[in-house]
Amino acid sequence: MEFGYWKIRGLGAPFRMILEYKEAKYVDKQYSTGEDWFKDRKPAILAMNPLANLPYLVDGDNCICQTNAILNYLGDKYGMNGTTEVQKIRTQELLCEIYDVRNGMIYLSYPHKNAVRNQAEFDAKAKDIVGKAPFAKFESLLAFKDNLSGGKWFVLKDGPGVADFHIWEMLDQHRMLSEFIGGPDIFAEFPKCKAFYEAFKTLPTLKNYFASEAYKMELNARGANVYFA
């Protein structure tokens, strides 16, 4: 199996964590320059999938591109999307919801004409984001009377589902952002999210990932003049 993405955490982190969690045999292709990707590898990926993009996953004869498509594929492959219709629907809802949260971090971190155009705007918006972190819906879901897992995970009872990996990554990125600007504890108002975050961090098969260079990589591409890397 081959997973490919830029040499940053970015969208790559949830996939690397899933593959480590499942102790999969895979090659983590990290592209540090446009030439590495566009000239050296993308033509071969295009031959397998006309929708070639980063991230991608090659698994045997399957070549999957686009974030949620790959997450769904891995969720099916490893039984992490759930087995009931309700579980599968909730997984899709969570994948969409957390992608909205990720987009907020992207608009904050990268220079955007209509979002954050300079350092002063970053400082103000970052302070606002960490002061009211976007995890109220996730906290409510964990406290919901019909919480599917009945415990600390978002969908499954016996361990994290595929959406939990992207949720954890965004919790971690917001924690790091708050530390970066000297902000508050983002978990102060989200005790159930904190319990989830801490339980996830102690999963035995993720020990090597959290000790690896992959976890220590920058969150965003510093070469794109980001405000938060």
N, C-alpha and C positions, 0 to 999 in steps of 0.2 A: 504494500500500500504506500502511496506517495501523497503527502499533503504539501501544498505550495502556497506561500504567502510572503509578503514583504518581511524584512528582518526587523520587525517590531512586534509588540504584543497585539495591538490593534484588534482586528477581527480574527487573528490567528490563535489567540490564547484559548478561547473556548474549545476549539478543535484539538489543540495540543493536549489540553487537560482531559478531554474525553478519551483520546487515544491512550494516554498514560493510565488513566483510570481503568480502562479495559485491558491494559497490558498488551496492546496491539503491537504487532511488528510493522513499523512504518518508517519511511524516510521523511524527515522534516526539511523540505526545500525552502530555504530562506533567501529571498532575493534582495540584495542590497543596492542594486543599481537598475535603472531602466533597461540597460543593455542586457543584463543578466536575464531579465524576464522577456522583454519584447523581441530580442534577437535570438537568444539562446534556447529558450524553452517554450514561449508562446506558440511558435509555428507548429510544434509537435502536439501541443494541447489543442490547437485549432483543428488539427487533422482528426482528433478524437471527438471534439465537441465544438461546433461553430459558435457557441456562446462563451468561448474561452475568456476567463477573467480570473483575477485573484480575489478571494481564495479559490482553490480547486482541490479536488480529491480524485486520485486515480486508484481504483480498487479492482484489480483484474481487468475485465473488459469494460468496466464502468468508469466513465469520466464525468464527474459532477461539478458544476460551477454554480456560484451564487451562494451566499451565506446560509440562508434558511433551507435551501434545497439540500445542501450538504448536511446540515444539522438533522433534517428529516431522514436523510438516507442513513446516517449513523444511528439515529434513534430507532429506526426499523431494524437495522442490522444487529444492534445490541439489545433490543427489547427495552428501549428507554423512552419510547413515546407513549407507553401505556398499552393496555390490552383491550380496554373498554372504549366505547365511543365517547363517553364523557371524558375519560383521561386524554384521549387523542385530541379532542376539541380544546381542552384546557391547555394542553401543550402548545397547540397552534396559537392560542390567545396570548400565552406568555411569550412566545418567540416574537410575536408582533409587538407586544407591549414593551419588551426590553429593547427591541431595536429602536423604538422611538426614544428611549432613554439614551441609547448610544448616540443617536443623531444629535441630541442636545449637547453631548460632550464633544462631538466633532465640530459642530457650529461654534462652540466656545473655543476650542483649541486651535483650529486652523483659521487663517485670515479669510474672512468672507465679506463680500461687499455689503451685504444686507444683514449681517449678524454681528460679528466682532471684527472691527476694522483697525484697531490700534490697541496699544497696551492699556490705556486708560479704560477702554470699553471692556477689555478682558478682566481687569481688576474688579470692576464694578459688577460684571455679570457673574464672575466666579464666586464673589462674596455672596451674591444673591442665591446662587445654586446650592452652595454648601450650607447656607443658612436655612434653606428649605429644600432639602435633597428630594429627588423625585421617586421616592419609594413608598409613599403612603398606600398606594394600591396593592403593592406586594405585601406590606405589613397586614393590611386588611384581609388579604386572601389567606395568609397563614393563620389569622385569628377567626376566619369565617367558620360558621357552624357546620358548613358542608365541606370543609377542607378535605380534599380527596385523600391526602396522605395520612391524615389523622395525627400528624407529628410535625417534624421540623422541615421536611422536604415539601416541594410545591405540588407534586402530582403523585409520585409513587410512594408506597409505604416502606419499601425495604432499601431505599437508597436514592440518590439523586436521579432525576430524569434529565433528558437532554437539555431542556430549557434552563435547568438549575445552573448549568455551567456558564451560560451567558449572563444570567442574573448575578452570579457570584463575581464574575469579572467586572461588571459595572459597579457593583458595590465596592469592590477593591479600588477601582479607578477613582470613584468619588471620595473614598477614604484618603487616597493619595493626594487628590486635588486639595482637599481641606488641609492636610498637613503642609502642602506646598505653599499655601497662602496664609498659614497660621490661623485657620478657621476652627469651627467647633467640631465636636464629636458627632459625625453624621449618624451614628447609631443611637443617639440619646433618645430620640422619639420612636425608634424602631427596634424594640427589644427582641421581637421574634425574628426579624431580619438579622440581627446580631447573632442570635443563637444559630440560625442557619449558616451564617458566614463562618462562625467558629467551628461548627460541626464539619462543614465542608473542608476546611483547612486541615483537619486532622484525619481525613480519609487516608488509610494506609498506602494505597497504590498511587497517591499523589505526592507522597513524601519526596520522591526523586525530582518531580517537576518543580516543587517549590524551592528545592536546593539547586536547581539548574540555572544555566545562563538564560534559558528561554523565559523564565519568570522575571529575570533581572533586566531584560531588554526594555528599551524605551517604549512607552505606550503609543506614542505618535511619531510621525516621521519628522525628525528635527530639520532635515533638509528642506522641508516645505515651510520653513519659518514659523513653526507653531509657537504658541504662547505657553503651552503646557506639554512637555514631552515625558 
